[in-house]
Amino acid sequence: MQFPLDSRQGPAFGLRPGTTAANAQQTMWPELQNDTFLRACLRQSTPHTPVWLMRQAGRYLPEYKATRVKAGNSFMSLATNVQYATEVTLQPLDRFSLDAAILFSDILTVPDAMGLGLSFGAGEGPRFARPVRTEADVVALQVPDLNKLRYVFDAVTSIRKALNGRVPLIGFSGSPWTLACYMVEGSGSDDYRLVKSMLYGRPDLMQRVLDINTQAVTAYLNAQVDAGAQALMLFDSWGGVLADGAFQRFSLDHTRRVVQGLKRDKDGQRIPVIVFTKGGGLWLQQLADCGADVVGLDWTVNLADARRRVGHRVALQGNLDPAVLFAPPEAVAREAVAVLDSFGRPQRADGGWDGHIFNLGHGINQHTPPENVAALVEAVHTHSRRLRALA
Amino acid sequence: MQFPLDSRQGPAFGLRPGTTAANAQQTMWPELQNDTFLRACLRQSTPHTPVWLMRQAGRYLPEYKATRVKAGNSFMSLATNVQYATEVTLQPLDRFSLDAAILFSDILTVPDAMGLGLSFGAGEGPRFARPVRTEADVVALQVPDLNKLRYVFDAVTSIRKALNGRVPLIGFSGSPWTLACYMVEGSGSDDYRLVKSMLYGRPDLMQRVLDINTQAVTAYLNAQVDAGAQALMLFDSWGGVLADGAFQRFSLDHTRRVVQGLKRDKDGQRIPVIVFTKGGGLWLQQLADCGADVVGLDWTVNLADARRRVGHRVALQGNLDPAVLFAPPEAVAREAVAVLDSFGRPQRADGGWDGHIFNLGHGINQHTPPENVAALVEAVHTHSRRLRALA
């Protein structure tokens, strides 16, 4: 007997019976004490602009490095251990008044579960032992058994418990296109030669990879919701390397299909969905129409202009250049204020609210001084309260 | 006694007397046989869409590699030798019906002449032995003596002669901001931590570096015109890594100052200026207002949309994804047609012409099969003639 996580996906994605601890927890979650993040995602009023930082649990924090050493100094040994993943997820919340937590994991867990063999070399990015390069590789590719990703869902449940209602927990995945980049290239790339050769030379194979990724990512994110995730984010980290036209066919169409397949309500709560295409500013309007609640923006986008372009369709998340955090705290605060002012007062003249979630335009850099993050969070909260009070 | 190249720059930029061979040549150049590139830059009628490729003289050509071996297998030994630089510049023209030649050189010659010590390691990008990291480094920085760049101007004159009027010759430089990135980082970077730390932490120092670069690049490009360059291109390769706001202050303002300081007429001919900010699609209208004749676009930009956004202010250059050239020739031709169709017929309903110069959205990749370049050039010429003939 199987216990389907989502009836739309059929039994192939089910977890084995007796392993659905998350579902049993549904009604046991403590009440949320800070819902500013969720409210801003849904374009509701908030007393301040919520702020969280992509990769906020990470190497810039000494306590993260200490936990990593305990875990044998490997990224995957942290990510696959529920206790360590919980510990590091909560570390930045103990230092800074952040308004959301994000699951500690990697965007590439899904292709790892497909059997591609994910590893992180010392000082290197991710690498797959068995990349998808040939027609035979593509034909052999299958949507993974979600039981192989149980460590992720267990971490989600553990973190949600440990948060004890302080702030909401965001689950996430790489987008179908971004996963495909790594799956075909086998690692990061500066020219995307292999994946683009497949895309332009054998678009049929590329679409098959993307279809499988789309099914897998949808089921994976829904299982995170079942396990306790209160919002979802899709990282299309490499959408911006595609040409106009190719982006729509090979990235956005699949992002849209994932978003359409997601559970949007859980225990009477709306589960907001954020999509973020780095380098996707030119496609902002199309991204705003993909069905997500929030579009993430990198720092090249002018926020005032972006707000005009999306109208009231979606909230916006972003978009400080993470490199600002290398400057002294006064400069950090000044640039944070500039981002908030660019978006402007979230209250509209018609009485409605537009949503802004403050974030960086990319993951926080490992060389960031933690005290500058404190200055940033403080500046966002203080100045955004001030903005709301303006007549 | 000094011989100023450009009276606006004063004597500091002069070449030593007796070394101005280029000026003496002015009236000796043979008549241009193919002016489609220059005419398209100036939004005049052309029988086909001109095409050239960034980095068209390069490692994807076996004959280039052969010359490089002769030169001792180093990039700088090729670039600093007039005979070799001339030879490799002409190689792609002998294979393909390209409509322009571009000086074989590097964007980083100017900071090398400032004494920063440019080198290219085997399989690596450029590297400076003495990067600009401290206040003392910045204070010591000076506009270089143009005589140190004589090898470039001699190459321009030699290439112009060797071209014998086949196609026009494009001179170029890195933009002030792009030079500053390399000068401060000392090499390529994936996070621009050092240069952005200076930018946000000590904007006064950053502006001083940029001011010096602006003066140097302006004088350098004007000297290329004196030596025989018939068009100029400013490569703002790293403008796209800047945040909105920072881009305008630290890149675009200096690009504009360079463009304003350039000689735009030589021997009765207009010298068109192309500016290209990779990743700058969101700032297209601002780039179109910087005084250049042409704005280069990378492949993320929709050409039809770009044409609408710039109106009739500038011509557009671009924007095929260089990765398309890894696909089979039929796919290359199909994608080239898609780019041409996206721009549309250059003739307007009001009888005027909008300019389109076909190019890649970035330099050609070293792994490109040369036969695919032949297919590309053929497709651009054939299909663009067809487009013009449409009622």
Chai-1 contact restraints between the chains, C-beta under 6 A:
chainA,res_idxA,chainB,res_idxB,connection_type,confidence,min_distance_angstrom,max_distance_angstrom,comment,restraint_id
A,D191,B,N365,contact,1.0,0.0,6.0,A-B,restraint_1
A,R193,B,F326,contact,1.0,0.0,6.0,A-B,restraint_2
A,K196,B,A323,contact,1.0,0.0,6.0,A-B,restraint_3
A,S197,B,F326,contact,1.0,0.0,6.0,A-B,restraint_4
A,Y200,B,V324,contact,1.0,0.0,6.0,A-B,restraint_5
A,Y200,B,A327,contact,1.0,0.0,6.0,A-B,restraint_6
A,Y200,B,A331,contact,1.0,0.0,6.0,A-B,restraint_7
A,G201,B,A327,contact,1.0,0.0,6.0,A-B,restraint_8
A,G201,B,P328,contact,1.0,0.0,6.0,A-B,restraint_9
A,A243,B,W299,contact,1.0,0.0,6.0,A-B,restraint_10
A,A243,B,D321,contact,1.0,0.0,6.0,A-B,restraint_11
A,D244,B,T300,contact,1.0,0.0,6.0,A-B,restraint_12
A,D244,B,N302,contact,1.0,0.0,6.0,A-B,restraint_13
A,G281,B,L282,contact,1.0,0.0,6.0,A-B,restraint_14
A,L282,B,G281,contact,1.0,0.0,6.0,A-B,restraint_15
A,L282,B,T300,contact,1.0,0.0,6.0,A-B,restraint_16
A,W299,B,A243,contact,1.0,0.0,6.0,A-B,restraint_17
A,T300,B,D244,contact,1.0,0.0,6.0,A-B,restraint_18
A,T300,B,L282,contact,1.0,0.0,6.0,A-B,restraint_19
A,N302,B,D244,contact,1.0,0.0,6.0,A-B,restraint_20
A,D321,B,A243,contact,1.0,0.0,6.0,A-B,restraint_21
A,A323,B,K196,contact,1.0,0.0,6.0,A-B,restraint_22
A,V324,B,Y200,contact,1.0,0.0,6.0,A-B,restraint_23
A,F326,B,R193,contact,1.0,0.0,6.0,A-B,restraint_24
A,F326,B,S197,contact,1.0,0.0,6.0,A-B,restraint_25
A,A327,B,Y200,contact,1.0,0.0,6.0,A-B,restraint_26
A,A327,B,G201,contact,1.0,0.0,6.0,A-B,restraint_27
A,P328,B,G201,contact,1.0,0.0,6.0,A-B,restraint_28
A,A331,B,Y200,contact,1.0,0.0,6.0,A-B,restraint_29
A,N365,B,D191,contact,1.0,0.0,6.0,A-B,restraint_30
